[in-house]
């Protein structure tokens, strides 16, 4: 069971990496760990920084991937619970501090829904999925 969950998670991350690349993001790191948790994907994006007024700012994007192959425990999108979001904020703060990032950053989510045979049904990239 654990091996199957791990394989499903790895497949979901591969699908997410492709989807993020197709959306124009550049992948910097994968599976970054710290004492309080893990970030599945760390990427960069170019977009407006409304705080500074810059039109083409480099954004740090910290990405959580949730993958489901059934809906017995809810969909992949429903897996972004308030508890998970709080944990992501904590891990993101560690990353930003450790790397000394001074620019804009956000937490995105990628929800990957598979069928019971492991075939991709849907992929949803949710920008700014977790607020500060």
Secondary structure, 3 states (H helix, E strand, C coil): CHHHHHHHHHHHHHHHHHHHHHCCCEEEEEEEEECCEEEEEEEEEEEEECCCCEEEEEEEEEEEEEEECCCCCCCCHHHCCHHHHHHHHHHHHHHHHHHCCCCCEEEEEEEEEECCCCCEEEEEEEEEEECC
